Amino acid sequence: MCLFQCLRIFLLHYLSLPLFPQECRLHRLESGPPLTATLTRTDALHYHREMFVIREMEREGKDLYRQKKIRGFFHASIGQEACSVGMEASIRRDDPLITAYRSHGWTYTRGVPVREILAELMGKATGCSKGKGGSMHTYGPNFYGGNGIVGAQVPLGAGIAFALKYKGLDNICVALYGDGAANQGQVFEGYNMAALWKLPVIFVCENNNYGMGTSAERASASTDYWTRGDFIPGLKVDGMDVVTVREATKWAADYCRSGNVCDA
């Protein structure tokens, strides 16, 4: 959807777009992100290019995996490009970010060249982790991976946010996980510490409806992941719309920089 949306506006200077066609759902919030946004031609072209590069990089990686040039595991982020591109457009480059093992797109948006990412996937010394990390352990500037242990990056993200607060910085940390990790106990421990210490962190569940081969409905008694923080405010947005993701993340980032914790 987001690719076609960008393609339609290439000849326009800017466009005012209605957001949240599937209604932004709020939890413990009286108000949320704006309902409209402005998208310039320059931004549209940039978002489209970034999403296209990620998609083609993942396709190439998939082909290399089939050719057995990539060994071990390979977790592509095909279909989730709008999440990384939209969120990256609304946070600062010095804001740290940590995610799970579906991390190739995030590695690219954090500034690592495609050549280094593919080299890492093939275990080469020219890779971003010197060929020692592979698909699940890619790193870059202010990017803490790529983590192979399901859900482990959430409390690590809380720890990074604690360091930011301890140092008196105005940065926020973005800690991402998938719906397959949403039932891990350490996720809720991370929530608790973040809320208790009011850490500058946004917890993001990238819900692609499947944890590996198991559907969310079969694994979770509640799939309302944005409410799982309980005492942490949350919101649900359409992760397939790059502009919606951008505006929601910008709102959440401002909310967290003011001393709050957010679960999206």
N, C-alpha and C positions, 0 to 999 in steps of 0.2 A: 504493500500500500504506500509506504513512505517513498519508495523509489519513483513510482508513477506520480505521486504528489509533487515531488521536486521537478520532474521532467516537464510538467505542465506549466511551470512558471518561469522557465528559463528566459523568456522574452520580456518579462516584466521587471520593472525596477524594484518594486516591493509589493507585498500583498498582505492584507490583513486577514488572518485566518481565525475561524471559530475553533476552539479547542474542545477536547474531551467529548467526542461524539458518543462515547460509552459512559458518560458521567463519571467524574472524579469522585470516588468514594472517600469519605473522611472518617477518622476514628479519633475521638477526644480532641477534635479541632472545631472551632466555631466558623472558621473560614479557611480557604485553601488557595491554590494558585489561581491566577486570572483566567477568565474564560475565553479571552482572545489574545492573539499575539501577532507581531509584525515579522514577516520573513522577507529579507532582502534577496535580491537576485544573487549577490555575492555569497551570502550564507547558504542559499539553496544549492548553488553549484558546489560549494565546499562540502556540504553534508552529503550530497549525492556522490561526489568523488570518493570521500572517505568510506562510505558504505560499500561502494562498488569495489574499492581496493580490498577491503576486508573479505567481501564475498569471493572475489577471485583468488585471493591468497588461500582461503580455506578450501576452495575447490582444488587448487593446485596441491595443497597438503593432502587432501583426500586421495588424489591420484597417486601421489608419492607413497602413501600408505598402502594402497592396493598393489603397487609395484614392489612393496617390501623394502623401500628405501628409508621409510620411517619405521622403526621398531618400537615394540612396547605398546603404549596406549596412544590414541589420537582422539581428542575431543574437540570437534569443530563447533564454531558458534554461528553457523549458517542460520539465518532467520532472526538473529538477535543483534544485528548490526545497529539498529536504531537506538538500542540501549547505550552502547558504548559511545557512539558518535554524539547522541543527544546530551548525555550526561557530561561528556568531556567539554561540550560547548558552553556549559554553565558553571563549571568549577574552575579553580585556578590551577596552573601547572604545578605549583608548589604544594597543592593539597594532596596528601598521600592517599593512595587507593590500594585496596587489597581484594582479591577475588578468589574463586575456586579454580578448578582445573580446566574450565572452558574459557581460557584466558587469552587466546591468540589475538582477538580483536582489541582487547584492552591493552595488550602489549604494544600494538601498533599505534593506538591513539595516544599512548603515553610517550611516544616519540621514538620507538625502536624501529629501524628500517625493516621492510619485508624480507630483504636478503638475510638479515641476522636471525629473524624469527624462523624462516624455513631452514636455515643452517642449524639452528638449535634443534628443530624437530628431527633432523637427520643425524644428530649427535656429533656435529662438527665443531672443532675448536673455535671457528669463527662465529659461532652462535652467541646469542645474548647472555647465555649462562655457561659459555665455554664448552658447550656440548655435553654438560654433565646433568642438565635438568630435564631435557626433553620436553614433551608436549605439556606436561603438568606443572613445570617449574620454570617459567619464563619471568624475567625481571627487567626493570628499566628505571629511568629517573622517577623518583617518588612513587614507584610501583613495586609493591611487596609480594608480587606473585598472584597467580599460579600456586595453589596449594593442593596437594594430593589427598590429604586427610579430610574426609567429608565433614564440613561444618567448622573445621579448625580455624579458618580465617576470621570468623566472627569475633571470638574473644581476642584474637590477635589484633583485629581492627580496633577493639575497645582499648587495648593496650597502647596502640599507636596514638589514639585520641588522648589517652591519659598523658602521654609524653608531650603532646602539643599543649595541653593545658598546663602541665608542670612547667614548661618552658615559657609560658606566657605568650604564646603565638596566637594569631587570629585565624589560623588555618582550621579546616575541618578534615576529617577522615571519612572516606566512603568505603564501607565494608559490604561486599556483595556475596550472595549465596544463592543457590537454586532451591526450587521447591523440594527437591530430594533431600536437602539438608535441613529443612525447616523443622523436623522433629528431633533433631539432635539436642541433647541436654545442654551441651556447652554453648549452644546458641542462646538459650534462655539465661544461662549464667552471664553471658556477655551483655544481654539486655539489662539484667539486674544491676551489674556494676556500672554500666553507662548511665542508667537512670539515677542510681544512688549518688554518683559523683558528678552528675551533670556534664558528661563528656561531650565534646564537639564531634559527634559521629552520626552519619546517616547509614542505617542498615537497609540494604536493598535486596529484596527477593526477586530475582529474575525468573519468573514462573513460565517455563515452557511446557507445562502440563505433564511432564514425564521426568521422573528421577531414574535415569538410565532407561530401563524397559518397563518400569512400573508407573502407571498413571497416578496422578495426584489424588484422585478420588479413592483409589484402592489403598493409598498409603497414609492419608491424613483424615482424621475425623472432621476437621474443619479446614477448608481450603481458603479461608479468608485471612491470608497471610499478613495483610496490612494491619490486622487487629491482634496479631499474636503477641505483640510487645506488651499487651494489657495496659500497663501504666505508661507506656510510651506512645505518644500520638503517632498516627499513621495515615497514609493515603494510598489509594489504588489508582493507577493511571494506565493508559494504553501503551504498552511497550513497543508496539509496532509503528507508532507515529513519532518520528524524530523530533518534531517541533513540540509536541505535547510533552515528551520526555525532557526536552530542554527547559521548558517553562516550569515544569513540576520540580525539577532538580534545582533550578535557580531559587525557587521559593523555599525549598527544603534547606538549601545551603544558607540562605539568609536567616532562616529560622534557627538553624543550629549555631551560626556565628553569634547570635544574640543570647546564647546560653541555654539552648534547649536541645533535646535529643529527638530524632525523627526516625520512623520506621516506614519504609515505602514498599 
